[in-house]
Amino acid sequence: MSNPDAHPAAGHQPTEHQSAGHQTAGHQTTGQQTAGQQTAEHQPASNPFRQPKAVWAVAFACVISFMGIGLVDPILPSLAGKLHATPSQVELLFTSYLVVTAVMMLVTGWVSSRIGPKRTLIAGLILIVVFSALAGTSHSIDGIVGYRAGWGLGNALFIATSLAVIVASASGGFGGAIVLYETALGVGIAAGPLLGGLLGNISWRGPFFGVAALMGCALIATLVLLEKTPAPARKQSITEPIKALRHRSLATTSVVGLLYNWGFFTLLGYSPFLMHLSPLRLGAVFCGWGILVAVFAVFGAPWVKTRFGTPRSLYVNFALLAADLAVIGIWPGRPGVVIVAVIVAGAFLGVNNTLVTTAVMSIAPVERPVASATYGFIRFIGGGLAPFVAAKLVVHYNVHVPFLIGAATVVAAAIVLSTVHKALDAADRGAVAQPERDELDRVEREDEMQVSAGLGNTD
């Protein structure tokens, strides 16, 4: 889930290769911006929810897209029973969706920079509508897994451009657009499992057809109401995200994301099999989980970051999440313990999602869109493989093993993070110089704490 992400002061510092002439021009521009900012500060704040219809169309599509993350959770046990599938086969619904999303993160910038944000957005919406509907018509688990992969392709294209489109089209400035986007993010994360449970209680096909119908409405509204958006001035190279891994800071924090997401998606993907609940009740459990993810990502993460700093906040939250996973691993046969542990984990996941993404973006020595693509690729590879591996571990060993391994990977994430502790402290102080970014990128960085609510960063 986009995830946008550190203090803008670093982004405003001149890089080493800037000449004196550039600095002089920059001072003039800065002076103009400062004057504009001062004027804006004295104006009354506009209502972020009074937006053009085009913005509401894209925001509605964002809600439905973010619902797709937890939508299948309540129907996993039901799917396994109705289609005579093993848990490892059902877990491929996560794996195909997230691995394809991860790989597509490498090319979404390349696509968007050539055909423009609106066309990229529309292409993503069409793919989601088509493949979610096809998943609902499937008669085999293999068919659903394949269609989920196509769904992941559309989701990657959509998520990569939705924030940029909202910011470009919103009234009331960038701040209002960011508030609207983060609201859509939180509603989608919390409502996805609930919708999956409600429709899944009728039929396991319900959630897939529900997403197709809702996204179809969003597609029509976007086509009609959203004006054409120009393609970016610079065309991104398809190899930039991979080449960015040469930078130690970005590679290290991306590995942290992979390890942390392994524990995250082990919990998200396999815990439904331990609760022995109906789809409706599973939806309620994961709705509670999603609410905590959203609330702690938007409000909790900024508070602990300001009070304790990024690295120390992450060490503590990694430890708490590891303990939570260990509780499930020790008592997997007690549904009540598992339910409470899953819901409580939402608080730790919300803080960690935001702060891990912040850590990546605050010390990455490349432009933010490139860093986002690189991080998204690495983290979702871990998130996609974890549920499938968890199911295999249960078959070959026992149900304790995947959650205890998940706890260990989260501890490993804290250890790896400690190797860039000084860089993160420097970034918190605004002492890390970042490559110059365009205005949209600066604003996204200023609001990354809120925007990266559930997933992080999905862009």
N, C-alpha and C positions, 0 to 999 in steps of 0.2 A: 502496500500500500503504500506512494509517494512519499516519496517521503522526504522530504525537504528538511533543511537541516543546518549555528555557531555564531559567533558574534560578527557583525558585519564590519567591525573596525578593521579586522585583518584584511578583508577584501578591498578596503579603500586605500591601503598603503601602496605606494608605488613599488613595483617589482624592480629587481636589480638591473634589468636591461633597459629600463626607461631612461631616456635622455633628459637633460635639463630642459630642453625645449618642450618635451612632453609634459614635464612637471609644471612648467609655467602655464601651459594651456590647461592642464588639469586644475591649477589653482583658480583660473578664471571660471572654469566650469563648476568647480566646487562652490565658488562664491555665489554663482547663480542658483545652484541647487539649494544652498543654505538659505538664501533669501526666500526661495519658493517654499522650503520646508517651514520657515518661520511664519510665513503667511498662512500656510495650511494649518499650523499648530493653533493659530488664533481663531480659526474657523470652527463653528460648531461641528461636532462629529456627526457624519451622516449615518443613517440607519443601514447597516450592511444587508438587511433583508428586503430593502426596496431596490430591486434590480430589474433590468430589462428581461423580457420573456426568454430571450436566447440564453441568458445566464442561468435562469431557472431550469431550462431544458437540459443543459449540460450538468448542472448540479444534481438533478434528478437521476440522470444516467450514472453519475458518480455514486450515488447512494446504492443503486442496484448493482453496480460493478463491485463495490466493496462488500455487498451482501454475499457475493459469490465465494468469498474466502471461507466463511463458516457455514454456508448453506447446506453442504452435504453431510456435516457432522451428525445431525439427528437421524439421518436415514441410512447410515453406514451398517448398523446391525440388521435393519430391515432389508437392505439390498442383499446382504450376504445370505439371508434366509430365503428370500423370494427367488433369487437367481442361482441358488445353490453354489455360491462362491465362497472361497476361503477368505479369511481376513486379509491375507497378503494380496489377493486379487483385488479386493475392495479398496485397499489402501493405495492402489495404483491410480485411483481417482485424484488423490493429492499429488502423486508423483508425476503423472503425465501433465497435469495442469501447471504445477510449479516449475518443473524442469523446462517445459516449453516456454513458459513466461521468462525464466532465467535466461535462456539462450536468446530469446527475442529482445531482451534488454540490450544486447550488443548491437542490434541493427535498427532499433526504433529511432534513434537520433539520425542515423543515415537516411532513413525513409522520410521522416518529418522534414528534414532540411531540404528535401528535393520536391516533395509534393505539397508541402504546407500543412499546418496543424489541423485545419478543418477536414481536409481529405483523409489525413491519418486517423482522426477521430471517427469519421464516418466509416472508414474501413474496419476499424476495431469494433464498432457497434454492430455492423453487419455480420461480422464473424461470430460475435457473441450470440446474436439472435439465432443465426443458422445452426450453430453447433449445440447450443443449449436445447433447442427444439429437437434436433436429431437425437440428442442423448435421451430425451423423453420418449422417443419412439423406439428406442433400441430394445432388443429382446435378449441381449447377452451382456455380461459384464465387460467383455473385451470391446464390444461396440461402444459402451458408455465411456470406457477409458480412452478410446481413440477420439471420441467427440469432445471429451474434456480437454484433450491436448489442443484441439482446434479452438476451443473456448479460451484456453490460456494464451494462444496466439493473439486472439482479438483483444483480450484483457491487457496484454502488454502494450499493444498499439494505443489502446484507449487511455490507460493510466498515464502513459508517457507524455500525453499531450493535453489531458483534460485541465490540469491546473493552469497551464499557459493560456489556454483558450478562455477560461473563466477570468483570469487576471486581465487579459486584453479586452474583454467585452464588458466587464463590470463597471457600474457607476459608483461614485463615492470613493474612488481611489483604491490603491492596492490593499490597504488594510481591510476594507470591507470585503474584498474578494477572498482574502485569506480566511477570514472568519466564516464566510459562507462555505468554503471548501472544507475547512476542518469540521464544520457542523455536519456536512454530508458524510464525511469520513466516519465520524462517531456514530451517526444514525445507522449507517450501513453495517458497521462492525457489530453493533448490538442487535440490529433487526434481522440480519442474515440467518442466524440459527433459529430465531423465533419463527420466521417465515418458513424455513425448511421444516421445522417441527409441525407447524399448522398444516401445511400442504402435504407433508410426508405422512401425517396421520390418516389422510384420505387415501393416498397412494404414493409409492416411492417415485412415481413419474411426476407428481405434482410440482415439486420444487423446480424441476427442469423446465416444464411448460410455463410456470409462473415467471421465471426469469426471462424466458423468451418473449412473453407477452409484454412485460413491463419494459424490457429493453427495446422492443418494437415501438412502443409508444414514445420512448425517449429518442429513438432514431428518427421518427417522423418529425417530432418537435424540433430536433436539432437541424434537420435538413431544411425545414421551413423557416425557422426563426434565426438561425445563426448565419451571419454574413460571412462572405469568403474572407479568409485570413491569408496574408501574404506569406510566402516561404521565407525562412530566415536568410539573412544576407550571406552567411558563411555556410558552406556545405560540409557537414561533418564526415570525416573518413570512417569507414566501417571498421578499421583496425585500431582506432584510438582507444577504445575501452580496454582492449587486451594489452596494448603497449603501455597503458598507464600502470599496469602491475609491476613495471620495472621500479616504481617508486616504493621504497620500503614502508613508508608510513601508510600508504593506501593498501598495499598488499597485506600488511599486518592487521589493520583494522578490518579488512574484508574477511580475513581468516577468523577473527573474533566473531564477526557476523555469522559465518558458516557454523562455527561451533555452538554458538548461542541458539541459532535457529534449529539446530539438530534437536536440542532439548525441547524447544518451543513446539515444534511440529510432532515430536514424539507424543507429547501431552495432547495436542490438538487432534492428532490423527488416530491414536489407539485407545485413549481413555474412554470413548463411548462404548467400547465393547465390555468394559468393566462395570458399568453402571446398571445394566439390566433394566433399562427404562424404555417406555414407549417413545416414538418419535416426538410427540408433543412435549413430554416431560424432558427429554433430552434437549429439545429446543429451548425450554425455559432455563435449564442449567447453563447452556452456552450463551443465552441472552444475558444472564447475570454476569458471566465471565466477560462478555463483550463490553458491557457497560463499564466494568472496572477497568478494562483495557483502555477505553476511550477517555474516561475521567482522569485516570492517573497519567496518561500520556499528555493530555492537554494541560492539566493543572499540577499534578504531582511532580512530573519531571522538571519543569522550570523551577519549582520551589527547591527541590533537593540540589539541583545544579547550582543555583545561586547560593545556597547555604553551604554546601560541602564541595562543590566542584565536580566536574564530569568524571574523572577517574575514580575518586573515592566513592561517589554515589553508585557507580557501576559495580565496584567490588562488593559493596554491601548487597546490592540487588541481585547480583549473580549468586552470592552465597544464599540468599533467601530463596531464590528460584531453585537452586540445586537442592536445598533442604526440602522444598515442596515436592520436587520430583522423587526424592528419596523416600518421602512418606508414602507416595503412591507405590513405589517399588517395593517397600517393606510390607504394606497392607493392601495389595491389589484385590484381595478377596472380600474386602469390606466396602460395599458400594457407597455407604454414607461417608466414609473417610475420603474416597476418591472424589465424590461430588464436591465436598467442601474444599478439598485441595485444588480442584480444577477452578472453582470460582475464585478462591483466594489468589491463585496464580495470576489472574487477570491484572491485579494491582502491580505485581512485579514485572509482568510482561509489558504493561503500558509504559512504565518508567524506562525499562531496558530498551524497548523498541526505539523510543525517542532519543535516548542518550547514546545508544550505539551508533545510530545514524548521525547524530551530532558529532560523535567522535570521528567518524569517517570524514565528514564534510569539513570539519574544523582544521584538519591537518593534511588533507589531500592537496598535493602541489599541482593539481590540474584543474581545469575548469569544472564547475559543478555538474553540468550535464554529463560529462565524461565520467567523473567520479561516481555519480549516481548509477550510471549504466554498469560500471565495473563492479561496484558493491552489490547492486541488485543481482547481477549474474552469479557472483560467488555465494551470496547468502541464500538465494532460492534454490541453488543446487543442493545445499545442505537440507533446507526445508522440504524439498521434494523427495529426497532419498530416505529421510528419517522414518516416515510412517511405514514404508515398504519394508525397510530393514527391521523395524520393530516387530512387524508381523512374522517375519522369518525367524527372528530370535525367539519368539514365543513358541513357534513350532519346534525348533531344534533344541531349545533349553527350557525356559519357563517364562511366565508372565512377569516375574520380578526383573529379569535381565534388561529389557529395553529401557525401563525407567531409571534403573541404576546407572546404565551407560549414559542416558540423557543427563542425569545429574553430574556425572563425571565430565561430560563435554562442556557443560556450563562452567564448572570449576576450571577446566582447561582454558576456556575463553577468558576468564579473569587473569590467569597466569600469562597468557599471550598479550593481553591488554597492558599488563605491567611493563612490557618492554617499550611502550611508547608513552609512559606516564608523564615524563618531563614535557614531551611535545604537547600533550593534552592540557597540562597546566599552563603552558605558554599560550595555547590557543584560548583558554578561558580568560587570560589576561589581555587578549587582543594583540599578542606579540608575534603571531605567525603571519608572515606576509603571504597572501594568496594571489594567484593570477587575476588580472583585471577581468571583471564580469560586466555583462550588460545590466540595464536597470532592473529588468524582471528578475534576474538571478540574484541581485543584491536584496531585493524585497523578499524573495523566497527564503534567503538565508536569515533575514531578520526575523522571520516568522516560522523558522523550521521547527521550533519546539512544539508549536500547535499543530502544524500541518502533518507531522509524521505520526499522528495519533495511533493508529492501530498496527501498522505493518513495519511499521514500516517502511518505509520508503519504497515504495512501489514504483517509483519512477526511475 
